[in-house]
């Protein structure tokens, strides 16, 4: 009788990862190349494309680079995509005049920019292809509520797509700043400080789906924090939802004390001001982040007393055709692994749609 084979340990990178994606906040604060100012010509092209879209009577879902013409801004967006996927992993476009656009005009312009970076993906079980990040007065203790629907702080995490984008329509009275860090740098720091914990982060952690359960799936998905696949180090992480899976699902695999120590270390590193970067959101700012090499968060915020002034961002989840290969385990969260057609949340009742109001 032959002996059972021991489980194969997941592959780990051969050592520290270098390159532009392994950045530190202390260095980024001294640089301005991640902040791109729209030029007057860029803004004129956006305005003309928005007008042409409206004049043609097209729907939001019909926006694409082929019919949303940006003759000189388009090539800039191609370079931006290359920077997102193979460079530092984030950038902010500044200068769009959201204060003079109605919400439909802002949405058309934002979708037009986003279409040059990837295809639109569903952001929740309702099928929202254009998401609204706004306090809806919901209770985060409800296991189906996600943090972006409240005023609560979002811990550092990734979204379930290749690239996540945000455009700021209105800012909070206080707080709500964007926070970014390099997951590659987090990996390097764990390797340097606690190499004994690093292999644990390449093993699966049960992560809460918050009630958005695709057909045939469990209410959580089992996902390592780090993956080394075809020469790429990728991360997928939400410490808040790893912990809520432990609290809400007794049948989910239990984390060891060392597992908890490992994710506590990840969270501590993300909040190290030497490692992370705070980014001010101004009205009209468009931020794009590569989820496989970046973690992002936001601070608690206080809204204005007037409801019409409440903090409001629009969000895109995007799938570029030129993205990196992902390991098979991502399929339980991303669905298809096909380039340009992966990521997002689709449940049995999901109907894909664009909506100009939070719901």
Residue pairs with C-beta under 8 A, 6 or more apart in sequence:
9 199
9 202
10 199
10 202
10 203
10 224
10 227
10 228
11 202
11 228
11 229
12 198
12 199
12 202
12 228
13 187
13 228
13 233
15 191
16 22
16 188
16 191
16 192
17 184
17 187
17 188
17 233
19 184
20 86
20 87
20 88
21 87
21 88
21 89
21 182
21 184
21 293
22 182
22 184
22 185
22 188
23 88
23 182
23 185
24 182
24 185
24 274
24 275
25 180
25 181
25 273
25 274
25 275
25 276
25 277
25 278
26 273
26 274
28 34
28 88
28 277
29 277
34 88
34 90
34 91
34 92
35 91
35 92
35 94
36 76
36 80
36 91
36 92
36 93
36 94
37 93
37 94
37 95
38 46
38 73
38 93
38 94
38 95
38 96
39 95
41 72
41 73
42 70
42 72
42 73
42 76
42 95
43 95
43 96
43 97
45 69
45 70
45 71
45 72
45 73
46 70
46 73
46 96
46 109
46 112
46 113
48 69
49 68
49 69
49 70
49 108
49 109
49 112
50 101
50 105
50 108
50 109
50 112
52 69
53 63
53 67
53 68
53 108
53 112
54 105
54 108
56 67
58 67
59 354
60 107
60 108
60 111
60 129
60 130
60 354
61 120
61 129
61 354
63 108
63 111
63 112
63 115
64 115
65 74
65 115
65 116
68 111
68 112
68 115
70 77
70 112
70 113
70 116
73 113
74 116
77 113
77 116
77 117
78 116
80 91
80 93
80 117
80 288
81 116
81 117
81 118
81 320
81 322
83 89
83 91
84 90
84 91
84 117
84 163
84 288
84 289
84 290
85 162
85 290
85 320
85 322
85 323
85 324
88 182
89 182
89 289
89 290
89 293
89 294
90 180
90 287
90 288
90 289
90 290
90 294
91 287
91 288
92 279
92 285
92 286
92 287
92 288
93 113
93 285
93 286
93 287
93 288
94 282
94 284
94 285
94 286
95 284
96 106
96 109
96 167
96 284
96 285
96 286
97 284
98 106
98 167
98 168
98 169
98 283
98 284
99 283
99 284
101 109
103 169
103 356
104 356
106 167
106 169
106 314
107 130
107 314
107 354
107 356
110 165
110 167
110 286
110 314
110 316
111 120
111 130
111 316
111 354
113 286
114 120
114 165
114 316
114 318
117 163
117 165
117 288
117 318
117 320
118 162
118 163
118 318
118 319
118 320
118 321
118 323
118 340
119 318
119 319
119 340
119 341
120 129
120 130
120 316
120 317
120 318
121 129
121 161
121 317
121 318
121 319
121 342
121 343
121 344
122 128
122 129
122 317
122 344
122 345
122 346
122 350
122 352
123 129
123 131
123 159
123 315
123 317
123 344
123 345
124 131
124 146
124 212
124 345
125 211
125 212
125 345
125 347
125 349
125 350
126 350
126 351
126 353
126 359
127 346
127 350
127 351
127 352
127 353
128 353
128 354
128 355
129 316
129 352
129 353
129 354
130 314
130 315
130 316
130 354
130 355
130 356
131 148
131 314
131 315
131 316
131 317
132 312
132 313
132 314
132 315
132 355
132 357
132 358
132 359
133 148
133 166
133 312
133 313
133 314
133 315
134 149
134 310
134 311
134 312
134 313
134 358
135 149
135 150
135 151
135 303
135 310
135 311
136 149
136 150
136 358
138 145
138 149
138 150
139 145
139 150
140 147
140 150
140 152
143 208
143 210
143 211
143 244
143 248
144 210
144 211
144 212
145 210
146 210
147 153
147 154
147 240
148 154
148 315
151 300
151 301
151 302
151 303
152 300
153 297
153 298
153 299
153 300
154 240
154 297
154 298
155 238
155 239
155 240
155 267
155 270
155 297
156 179
156 181
156 237
156 239
156 266
156 267
156 270
156 271
156 276
156 295
156 296
156 297
157 237
157 238
157 239
157 240
157 241
157 295
157 296
157 297
158 183
158 235
158 236
158 237
158 238
158 291
158 292
158 294
158 295
158 296
159 291
159 317
160 236
160 291
160 317
160 333
160 334
160 343
160 344
160 345
161 291
161 317
161 318
161 319
161 334
161 343
161 344
162 290
162 291
162 292
162 318
162 319
162 320
162 323
162 342
162 343
163 288
163 289
163 290
163 291
163 316
163 317
163 318
163 319
163 320
164 288
164 289
164 291
164 296
164 315
164 316
164 317
164 318
165 286
165 287
165 288
165 289
165 315
165 316
165 317
165 318
166 178
166 281
166 286
166 287
166 313
166 314
166 315
166 316
167 284
167 285
167 286
167 287
167 313
167 314
168 281
168 282
168 283
168 284
168 285
168 313
169 283
169 312
169 313
169 314
170 283
170 309
170 310
170 311
170 312
171 281
171 282
171 283
171 311
172 301
172 302
172 303
172 304
172 310
172 311
173 301
173 302
173 303
173 304
173 309
174 301
174 302
175 299
175 300
175 301
175 302
176 281
176 298
176 299
176 300
176 301
176 311
177 278
177 279
177 280
177 281
177 298
177 299
178 278
178 279
178 280
178 281
178 287
178 296
178 297
178 298
179 276
179 277
179 278
179 279
179 296
179 297
179 298
179 299
180 276
180 277
180 279
180 289
180 294
180 295
180 296
181 269
181 270
181 275
181 276
181 277
181 294
181 295
181 296
182 275
182 293
182 294
182 295
183 226
183 233
183 235
183 237
183 292
183 293
183 294
183 295
184 233
184 235
184 293
185 275
186 235
186 266
186 269
186 270
186 275
186 295
187 198
187 201
187 226
187 233
187 235
189 269
189 275
190 197
190 198
190 201
190 262
190 265
190 266
190 269
191 198
193 265
194 262
194 265
197 258
197 261
197 262
197 265
198 262
200 258
200 259
200 262
201 224
201 225
201 226
201 262
201 263
201 266
202 224
202 225
202 226
202 227
202 228
203 224
204 222
204 223
204 224
204 253
204 329
205 222
205 223
205 224
205 225
205 242
205 255
205 259
205 263
206 220
206 221
206 222
206 242
206 245
206 246
206 249
206 252
206 253
206 255
207 220
207 221
207 222
207 223
207 238
207 241
207 242
207 245
208 219
208 220
208 241
208 242
208 244
208 245
208 248
208 249
209 217
209 218
209 219
209 220
209 221
209 241
210 241
210 244
211 219
212 345
212 347
213 219
213 347
214 335
214 345
214 346
214 347
214 348
215 347
215 348
217 332
218 252
219 248
219 249
220 245
220 249
220 252
221 332
221 333
222 253
222 329
222 332
223 236
223 329
223 330
223 332
223 333
224 236
224 329
225 235
225 236
225 237
225 262
225 263
225 266
226 233
226 234
226 235
227 233
227 234
227 235
227 236
227 326
227 327
227 329
227 330
229 325
229 326
229 327
230 324
230 325
232 292
232 324
232 325
233 293
234 292
234 293
234 324
234 326
234 327
235 292
235 293
235 295
236 291
236 292
236 330
236 333
237 266
237 295
239 263
239 266
239 267
242 255
242 263
243 263
245 252
246 252
246 254
246 255
255 263
269 275
270 276
270 295
270 297
279 287
281 287
281 313
288 318
289 296
292 323
292 324
292 326
301 311
303 309
303 310
303 311
304 310
312 358
317 343
317 344
319 339
319 340
319 341
319 342
319 343
319 344
320 339
320 340
321 339
321 340
322 339
323 339
323 340
325 337
326 334
326 337
326 342
328 337
330 337
330 342
331 337
334 342
334 343
334 344
335 342
335 343
335 344
335 346
336 342
